[in-house]
């Protein structure tokens, strides 16, 4: 059976001069792509795969029409990253690359944007992803914030060349949506240790969900958590469809039995 789509919502944001509601600066994050999916299904986006770049460190890496990465370290696909198990990916680390290691990468966008997606592979507790509007933090979260809500079906490299490798870590394509006017003009990728923050297939667009033809209603997904700056709070998950059906069937059985036995609820007026 196809894996049920899952999502996480991050609503809330920074406090700015003059005051603004947290809701007005919310960020909605979903991991609605099925396990093994390594690209965004959102339309009208720009995409970079890093495959055409030389391995090693690069400075002022241009993403045509989108923005610039100040520092980047590029690796060939391996058990930890590289969509499809081929090509290359970007990584942040204090050790990978030796003296050329890049622990922090900042992507500065040409235009404030309301969507970003990435295949976040081999997620570990040292990975951190932050969104800024100017100098103000919009939202920041880590793999540690997400690992407990990603189901076990996301564990292990899903690519044919490295299938099942790195089985203790999770691989997922995340879609991050600005909500209620929230945008960012820079994204910071950081890895605090000698492990790596591996990612690929970066995807962006300026327009928020619902601003293009055919997009109606809220961004797809169900809220699982909220973030206020760097503070993440869990929200009760919506049950699986099968759970809802079991509940409805049980309720229907109770109603049927009550009607069959001729029971009737006591009216409010008769209660003393």
C-alpha positions as MATLAB code, in Angstrom:
seq = 'XXXXXXXXXXXXXXXXXXXXXXXXXXXXXXXXXXXXXXXXXXXXXXXXXXXXXXXXXXXXXXXXXXXXXXXXXXXXXXXXXXXXXXXXXXXXXXXXXXXXXXXXXXXXXXXXXXXXXXXXXXXXXXXXXXXXXXXXXXXXXXXXXXXXXXXXXXXXXXXXXXXXXXXXXXXXXXXXXXXXXXXXXXXXXXXXXXXXXXXXXXXXXXXXXXXXXXXXXXXXXXXXXXXXXXXXXXXXXXXXXXXXXXXXXXXXXXXXXXXXXXXXXXXXXXXX';
ca = [
       0.000    0.000    0.000;
       1.267    3.449   -0.837;
       2.676    5.307    2.165;
       0.194    7.822    3.506;
       1.272   11.427    3.020;
       2.556   13.021    6.231;
       3.038   16.656    7.086;
       4.422   18.944    9.725;
       3.260   22.527   10.092;
       5.397   25.244   11.556;
       3.362   28.348   12.379;
       4.702   31.344   14.258;
       7.821   33.380   13.862;
       9.996   36.138   15.175;
       9.127   39.210   17.211;
       9.928   42.350   15.238;
      10.017   46.030   16.105;
       6.514   47.424   16.332;
       5.164   43.947   16.998;
       3.577   41.504   14.614;
       1.456   38.487   15.306;
       3.204   35.133   15.263;
       0.485   33.833   12.964;
       1.245   36.508   10.376;
       4.838   35.281   10.085;
       4.150   31.574   10.161;
       6.045   28.963    8.234;
       4.343   25.788    7.092;
       6.617   22.812    6.593;
       5.402   19.563    5.092;
       7.007   16.252    4.373;
       4.098   15.253    2.181;
       6.309   13.514   -0.368;
       6.209    9.722   -0.017;
       9.295    7.854    1.226;
      11.742    7.532   -1.642;
      10.497   10.636   -3.477;
      13.492   12.950   -3.982;
      11.995   15.889   -5.903;
       9.202   18.355   -5.264;
       5.780   17.773   -6.772;
       4.947   21.494   -6.564;
       4.557   23.210   -9.948;
       6.135   26.421  -11.277;
       9.409   26.116   -9.376;
      13.130   26.622  -10.049;
      15.484   23.739   -9.280;
      19.204   23.067   -8.839;
      20.726   19.570   -8.609;
      24.484   20.362   -8.250;
      25.280   17.563  -10.741;
      27.109   19.812  -13.219;
      29.417   21.303  -10.583;
      32.980   20.151   -9.830;
      33.490   18.331   -6.546;
      35.167   20.254   -3.751;
      34.650   23.747   -2.418;
      33.188   26.654   -4.364;
      32.553   30.282   -3.503;
      29.803   32.535   -4.816;
      28.008   29.679   -6.528;
      25.285   31.144   -8.730;
      21.821   29.597   -8.993;
      20.704   31.111  -12.269;
      17.837   33.541  -11.791;
      17.393   32.609   -8.136;
      20.343   33.622   -5.970;
      23.857   32.831   -4.757;
      25.425   30.327   -2.345;
      28.285   32.088   -0.545;
      30.226   28.871    0.181;
      29.549   25.345   -0.954;
      31.176   21.952   -0.705;
      30.121   19.456   -3.379;
      30.447   15.678   -3.092;
      29.750   12.821   -5.487;
      26.748   10.651   -4.637;
      27.318    8.097   -1.884;
      25.334    6.338    0.832;
      24.625    9.663    2.547;
      23.430   11.829   -0.340;
      22.972   12.389   -4.037;
      19.426   12.099   -5.386;
      18.950    9.019   -7.514;
      22.251    7.627   -6.264;
      24.084    9.450   -9.042;
      25.423   12.929   -9.649;
      26.409   15.215   -6.772;
      25.067   16.960   -3.698;
      25.900   19.835   -1.354;
      27.103   19.215    2.201;
      27.962   21.266    5.290;
      30.460   19.838    7.783;
      33.349   20.857   10.023;
      35.470   17.968    8.718;
      34.360   16.798    5.264;
      36.811   18.367    2.828;
      39.554   18.812    5.425;
      40.901   22.361    5.367;
      38.305   23.210    2.699;
      35.353   22.022    4.800;
      32.284   24.276    4.748;
      30.298   24.153    8.019;
      27.831   26.888    6.974;
      26.309   27.816    3.631;
      24.070   30.835    3.061;
      21.786   30.975    0.057;
      20.889   34.614   -0.636;
      17.821   34.927   -2.841;
      17.356   37.583   -5.497;
      13.684   37.962   -4.534;
      11.946   37.249   -1.207;
      10.256   33.891   -1.596;
       7.549   31.799    0.059;
       8.511   28.251   -0.910;
      11.629   26.144   -0.562;
      12.091   22.401   -0.931;
      15.055   20.060   -0.548;
      15.892   16.394   -0.377;
      17.285   16.254    3.150;
      19.267   13.024    3.309;
      20.986   11.181    6.157;
      19.483   13.609    8.667;
      21.300   13.765   11.989;
      21.069   15.899   15.107;
      23.818   18.320   13.998;
      21.867   19.540   10.943;
      20.200   22.957   11.164;
      18.169   24.910    8.608;
      17.244   28.569    9.214;
      15.173   31.090    7.249;
      15.776   34.843    7.481;
      14.034   37.990    6.321;
      16.883   40.479    6.347;
      18.555   40.075    9.734;
      15.388   38.727   11.373;
      14.946   35.025   11.976;
      11.712   33.704   10.517;
      12.115   30.083   11.559;
      14.865   27.623   12.436;
      14.704   23.890   12.948;
      16.906   20.810   13.030;
      16.683   17.143   12.190;
      16.248   16.612   15.914;
      13.023   18.628   15.702;
      11.669   16.287   13.046;
      13.123   12.857   13.704;
      10.438   11.803   16.188;
       7.584   12.509   13.780;
       9.101   11.035   10.631;
       7.944    7.413   10.480;
      10.423    4.569   10.221;
       9.562    4.102    6.538;
      11.869    7.075    5.804;
      14.936    5.328    7.237;
      17.776    4.312    4.936;
      18.990    5.513    1.557;
      16.208    4.872   -1.012;
      18.352    5.146   -4.174;
      19.069    2.025   -6.262;
      22.863    2.352   -6.029;
      22.886    2.650   -2.219;
      19.548    1.071   -1.325;
      19.115    0.523    2.407;
      22.509    1.938    3.362;
      22.790    4.289    6.348;
      19.736    2.519    7.714;
      19.654    4.393   11.028;
      19.103    7.842    9.477;
      16.126    9.283    7.633;
      15.870   10.556    4.062;
      12.937   12.764    3.004;
      11.968   15.522    0.601;
      10.663   18.479    2.589;
       8.438   21.258    1.259;
       8.543   24.523    3.228;
       5.740   27.006    2.590;
       5.457   30.599    3.753;
       2.041   31.176    5.291;
      -0.011   34.349    5.695;
       2.489   36.561    3.894;
       5.650   35.059    5.396;
       8.691   35.225    3.092;
      12.446   34.859    3.443;
      15.370   36.271    1.481;
      18.117   33.985    2.765;
      18.432   30.383    3.926;
      21.293   29.159    6.124;
      22.417   25.527    6.166;
      24.604   24.633    9.163;
      26.204   21.503   10.532;
      27.628   21.872   14.018;
      29.866   18.801   13.976;
      32.014   16.482   11.928;
      29.015   14.694   10.437;
      27.356   16.188    7.355;
      24.219   18.126    6.470;
      23.571   16.480    3.108;
      20.948   17.885    0.730;
      20.094   17.903   -2.946;
      17.482   19.043   -5.457;
      17.000   22.477   -3.916;
      13.730   23.897   -5.213;
      12.242   27.372   -4.840;
       9.599   29.742   -6.054;
       8.652   33.294   -5.184;
       4.874   32.847   -5.094;
       3.223   31.510   -1.980;
       0.815   28.605   -2.147;
      -2.547   29.775   -3.470;
      -1.212   32.681   -5.526;
      -1.102   30.791   -8.819;
      -4.005   29.510  -10.935;
      -5.448   26.224   -9.780;
      -4.154   26.511   -6.219;
      -7.034   26.809   -3.804;
      -7.433   26.294   -0.100;
      -4.629   25.942    2.448;
      -1.279   24.433    1.551;
      -1.597   20.657    1.453;
      -1.092   18.818    4.681;
      -2.045   18.445    8.317;
      -0.411   20.385   11.161;
       1.869   18.280   13.352;
       4.017   20.918   15.130;
       4.531   24.660   15.526;
       7.724   26.694   15.753;
       8.183   30.033   17.487;
      11.623   31.119   16.388;
      13.574   28.023   17.437;
      11.008   26.517   19.824;
       9.113   23.566   18.399;
       5.868   22.344   19.967;
       4.076   19.195   18.871;
       0.468   19.253   17.702;
      -1.699   16.149   17.966;
      -1.480   14.141   14.773;
      -4.572   13.441   12.734;
      -5.381    9.712   12.806;
      -4.875    7.530    9.771;
      -7.911    7.061    7.527;
      -8.273    3.507    8.833;
      -8.431    4.840   12.407;
     -11.203    7.251   11.493;
     -13.115    4.463    9.739;
     -12.834    2.203   12.767;
     -14.199    4.994   14.925;
     -17.117    5.650   12.607;
     -17.923    1.934   12.360;
     -17.850    1.597   16.145;
     -20.089    4.636   16.548;
     -22.475    3.271   13.936;
     -22.680   -0.057   15.762;
     -23.530    1.684   19.047;
     -26.259    3.780   17.406;
     -27.695    0.680   15.737;
     -27.827   -1.221   19.037;
     -29.422    1.711   20.877;
     -32.133    2.035   18.256;
     -32.717   -1.720   18.128;
     -33.214   -1.965   21.898;
     -35.496    1.056   21.930;
     -33.269    3.174   24.165;
     -33.737    6.915   24.059;
     -31.519    9.568   25.610;
     -32.976   11.524   28.525;
     -34.013   14.997   27.570;
     -32.116   17.939   29.001;
     -35.318   19.243   30.599;
     -35.742   16.123   32.720;
     -32.308   16.303   34.272;
     -32.488   17.419   37.910;
];
